[in-house]
Amino acid sequence: MAGDSASGYVAASNLQQDNNASLPIFDIEPVQLRFAVSSEFVAAQVANNVLVLALSTGRILRIDLDNAADIDDIDLPKKISETGVIRRLFLDPTASHLIIATALGENYYLHTQSRQPKPLSRLKGVLLESVAWNPSLPTASTREILVGASDGIIYETFIEPSSEFYKRDEKYTKAIYKSSDGAVTGLWVDLVTDKPDYRRAMLVTNRRLLHFVGRLGRPAHEGSGAIFQKIFDSETPTMNEDPRPSADAPSKLSVSPEAEEHAAWKETARKPYAWLSNQGIFYGVVERAQDSGSFFAESKLFSNARIPPLQTTGGRNRTAQEPVHSIILSQWHILCLVNGRVIAISQLDESIVYNQVVLEPSQTALGLVSDPTKNTYWLFTTQEVFEIVVNDESRDVWKIMLKSQRFDAASQFATTPAQKDAVASAAGDHLVSKKQYIEAATVYGRSTKSFEQVALTFIDEGAPDALCKYLYTKLQTLKKTATMQRIMIASWLIELYMAKLNSLDDSITTKTEISTARNSSSTTAAPETADQLSIIRKEFQDFTSRHKTDLDRKTTYEIIGSHGREGELLYFATVVDDYNYVLSYWIQRERWSESLNTLKRQTDPDIFYKYSSALMAHVAPEFVDILMRQANLDPEKLIPALLSYDKLVQVPLKENQAVRYLLFCINSLGSAQPAVHNTLISIYASSPSRDEGPLLAYLQQQAYANAGRDPSELPYDTDFALRLCIQNKRIRSCVHIYTAQNQPLQAVELALQNDEIDLAASIADRPHTYTSSVDASSPALRKELWLAIAKRVIGAGGIKSAIEFLHRSNTSISSSATTEAASSQQLLRIEDLLPLLPDFVVIDDFKEEICDALQSYSRQIDALRQEMDDAAATSQHVKQQLRGLDKRYAIVEPGEKCYVCELPLLMRSFWCFPCQHGFHGDCLTKRIVEWGGLGKAKRIKDLQRELEGAMGAKGQKKERLNRELERLVAGQCPLCSEMAVRRIDEPFVSGSDNKNEWTV
């Protein structure tokens, strides 16, 4: 056989990859073999993408379809004359094990890793018709398999390949069952779900289909004995019998391949099967989890008479019925080979979905073969290979499921939105016809069926619960961008919830009245209704919490309010954080306790401002308690409510809640807002009480806090406070404000105008307490104040009052100074009061005071004379010292050095200070420039330049420059004068010094 070693096979599926819906479900494409075939094919099998072809010459071709160049050319160990033609190939689903059966009963086994077929000596002479592979699909060995023979015997064997030449591959081979109907043409073994030690077995003959289910036998160890014999010996099979069997009619068992992993609907518990018999195709589903009692309950027979006849060239149907030559199962169809035609029959509704003539009359078909692992399907003839290409086989499954009212399955197979919508609409209509409204609502919600039609259907049927369910489901499917639709549906749901709650409330009330009328102690209906009411209320609460963004506040308030549902109304307002509405609701109904409880949970300052007036008017203490716990409030915005409260209630200042809150803001929060302080002053000043104590205490507190600063920095408006205090006759407070403003004269005048002599005197006693512009030791201001007071006192009380006042004015000085100092520092003297006395007054009344004044003047004159004498003596002493300066000198030792450069001092001109520090003139100038500051250094340099410019000149200017330069440079010693003290913070070791010299 010649072949192309590079590529021997091209799969038809690779030639056609356009699997869109416009293509037919099935299409048959010839497989192009890229090598010459020297003889005819006699058998073929495909599994796990491995194709095995048997030639009439006894050769076997094994082709890996994933790697077309990988072709194994295998010969049987004996000549064709000794074995006969190969008549059957049996390939397991993994393509690991191949059994080859010949016409003379020579049977061989070939493993996938071997190219040497080994004879099955224990099956020699047995004409094999079928093989049931182990359902666990082992690859190293076959494990326990069943083999059906042409004489009706079923053998169990265990084949394990061996590398030893003389060792048999069969561990054992045993006949376990004998059919009386002749050849066993089909065998299949499967697992039983949830029963690992159980198996089911199906076998077919020309006459019957038998189904066994039972427990396996237990050999001593694996491969030591038959395990299926117990099933055939002890179990009674379920069978289906052909009433008109024929020995010449084909008989075959086919089982569908495993569903693909990505399939939309994979029922692992169901396995379709089909039996080709004389009467037609008997097919059904194996329920893997059930016993065999109802095995054929849902099986059907597709008779040969229903197979479409072949038409003649003239377009007429042939009268002779053609038999089915071969069948295989796909996932959803039965593929039949009928005299060169391939016909596809739906397993779901038995419709013919494909009917195409493939072979010419001269071509001989070997049959149809399926790959149970890869779900591919093949047609073999003696000369050609065809692949049956499947294009979206399940595309119409949803229609068939829908027609049979299997809506869940139809929904799973519907792939496009239109298909899913059609399924949902049909399912909803079906459920409505069965009065299952709640289930219909859920299905309708996923469809695009007319919203109005569905809603009217539920309204006409009187199913509000179903309508509610439909609306809720519809709301879940709407996009977030469909704002108007979502608001409409959500609002309708609120209406339905309210109607349902009112209906349940009415039902509870009615039942309670009936129960009371009948004197019944209890009923069972009322608690059930109450439980239902709780459930509906909980549903409403969950709905509003989850969909609060889909609800329009105004509309929802109107809907709930129209039904009178107070609790639900407030719950909704709380959910949407509309505490303005909740507070407004409680305040309008004067439910103050609920209002305060709501307010305690708020942090938004605007809510406090908005409702402060009402709450201060009715629950001021509790409201102020809440205000004092809020740190983010602006007290200025609460002032209108506080003033309104103050005008509305007439309570003592100690109980006034406005005063309490304002004091809290000032003392605890440290508020310096003028409006807050002015409001407090206003309340204090306008209080009906004549006690100025609280106001005065507040003013004194602020004056103390502002001590040492400008009076304009007081936190309240002094002009405003003065007007209020004058208007409300708060004299002491006015006087305090004047003094706080550094206006003691105005304070004294106001006190005198109101006959408050003692108050005026207290101000005059302590002017330094209120003013920082006048020195406390100067008596000028105090004298002025006392004179103003004295004028008033003398005018009212006469000469005796004037004398008493004179003594009083001097008390403060005499109490803090010696007698001599006090006599010299008296604020008022008798001569100060004389101008204030009447023109005609008797001197006897103050003769002593006049004498004391004269004596005081005499003492002052003596003191001044002594001071003049002392000054003259001091002046003479200074003159003597000045004359001695001309004779002062200092002794300089020969080895003495300059304290800057440390060179001998006598080398050049130098300066010597009384402290015995000596410096060269240039060194001293340099040091003074460095240490004397920028101003002095600049002036020294300027003088040096001027002197250089006037080098040859003489005269007063040069002498003046020299004197000034000497004064700046030699004015003080840089090492022990104030200049050195100012440099005390500099380090001993500078950056230019040698640090090693300081090492200890």
HELIX and SHEET records of a PDB file:
HELIX    1   1 ALA A   12  LEU A   15  1                                   4    
HELIX    2   2 ILE A   80  THR A   83  1                                   4    
HELIX    3   3 SER A  121  LEU A  123  5                                   3    
HELIX    4   4 GLN A  229  SER A  234  1                                   6    
HELIX    5   5 SER A  292  SER A  294  5                                   3    
HELIX    6   6 ASN A  304  ARG A  306  5                                   3    
HELIX    7   7 VAL A  397  LYS A  403  1                                   7    
HELIX    8   8 PHE A  407  PHE A  413  1                                   7    
HELIX    9   9 PRO A  417  SER A  433  1                                  17    
HELIX   10  10 TYR A  437  GLY A  445  1                                   9    
HELIX   11  11 PHE A  451  ASP A  460  1                                  10    
HELIX   12  12 PRO A  464  THR A  477  1                                  14    
HELIX   13  13 THR A  483  ALA A  517  1                                  35    
HELIX   14  14 ALA A  525  ARG A  546  1                                  22    
HELIX   15  15 LYS A  548  ASP A  550  5                                   3    
HELIX   16  16 ARG A  553  SER A  562  1                                  10    
HELIX   17  17 GLU A  566  VAL A  575  1                                  10    
HELIX   18  18 TYR A  579  GLN A  588  1                                  10    
HELIX   19  19 TRP A  592  LYS A  600  1                                   9    
HELIX   20  20 PRO A  605  HIS A  618  1                                  14    
HELIX   21  21 ALA A  620  LEU A  627  1                                   8    
HELIX   22  22 PRO A  635  LEU A  638  5                                   4    
HELIX   23  23 ILE A  639  LEU A  648  1                                  10    
HELIX   24  24 LEU A  653  GLU A  655  5                                   3    
HELIX   25  25 GLN A  657  ASN A  667  1                                  11    
HELIX   26  26 PRO A  674  ALA A  685  1                                  12    
HELIX   27  27 GLY A  693  ALA A  705  1                                  13    
HELIX   28  28 PRO A  711  GLU A  713  5                                   3    
HELIX   29  29 THR A  718  GLN A  727  1                                  10    
HELIX   30  30 ILE A  731  ALA A  740  1                                  10    
HELIX   31  31 PRO A  744  GLN A  753  1                                  10    
HELIX   32  32 ILE A  757  ASP A  765  1                                   9    
HELIX   33  33 PRO A  767  THR A  769  5                                   3    
HELIX   34  34 ALA A  780  SER A  809  1                                  30    
HELIX   35  35 THR A  811  SER A  814  1                                   4    
HELIX   36  36 THR A  819  SER A  824  1                                   6    
HELIX   37  37 ILE A  830  LEU A  833  1                                   4    
HELIX   38  38 LEU A  834  LEU A  836  5                                   3    
HELIX   39  39 ILE A  843  PHE A  846  5                                   4    
HELIX   40  40 LYS A  847  GLY A  884  1                                  38    
HELIX   41  41 LEU A  885  LYS A  887  5                                   3    
HELIX   42  42 LEU A  905  MET A  907  5                                   3    
HELIX   43  43 GLY A  921  TRP A  931  1                                  11    
HELIX   44  44 LEU A  934  GLY A  949  1                                  16    
HELIX   45  45 GLN A  956  ALA A  970  1                                  15    
HELIX   46  46 GLU A  978  ARG A  982  1                                   5    
HELIX   47  47 LYS A  995  TRP A  998  5                                   4    
SHEET    1   A 2 TYR A   9  VAL A  10  0                                        
SHEET    2   A 2 GLN A  32  LEU A  33 -1                                        
SHEET    1   B 4 PHE A  26  PRO A  30  0                                        
SHEET    2   B 4 VAL A 385  VAL A 390 -1                                        
SHEET    3   B 4 THR A 376  THR A 381 -1                                        
SHEET    4   B 4 ALA A 365  ASP A 371 -1                                        
SHEET    1   C 4 PHE A  41  ALA A  47  0                                        
SHEET    2   C 4 VAL A  50  LEU A  55 -1                                        
SHEET    3   C 4 ARG A  59  ASP A  64 -1                                        
SHEET    4   C 4 ILE A  71  ASP A  75 -1                                        
SHEET    1   D 4 ILE A  86  LEU A  91  0                                        
SHEET    2   D 4 HIS A  97  THR A 102 -1                                        
SHEET    3   D 4 ASN A 107  HIS A 111 -1                                        
SHEET    4   D 4 LYS A 118  PRO A 119 -1                                        
SHEET    1   E 4 LEU A 128  ALA A 132  0                                        
SHEET    2   E 4 ARG A 143  ALA A 149 -1                                        
SHEET    3   E 4 ILE A 153  ILE A 159 -1                                        
SHEET    4   E 4 GLU A 170  LYS A 178 -1                                        
SHEET    1   F 4 GLY A 186  VAL A 192  0                                        
SHEET    2   F 4 LYS A 195  VAL A 204 -1                                        
SHEET    3   F 4 ARG A 208  ARG A 215 -1                                        
SHEET    4   F 4 THR A 238  GLU A 241 -1                                        
SHEET    1   G 4 LYS A 252  VAL A 255  0                                        
SHEET    2   G 4 ARG A 270  SER A 277 -1                                        
SHEET    3   G 4 GLY A 280  GLU A 287 -1                                        
SHEET    4   G 4 LYS A 300  SER A 303 -1                                        
SHEET    1   H 4 SER A 326  LEU A 329  0                                        
SHEET    2   H 4 HIS A 333  VAL A 338 -1                                        
SHEET    3   H 4 ARG A 341  SER A 346 -1                                        
SHEET    4   H 4 ILE A 352  VAL A 357 -1                                        
SHEET    1   I 2 PHE A 910  CYS A 912  0                                        
SHEET    2   I 2 GLY A 918  HIS A 920 -1                                        
END                                                                             
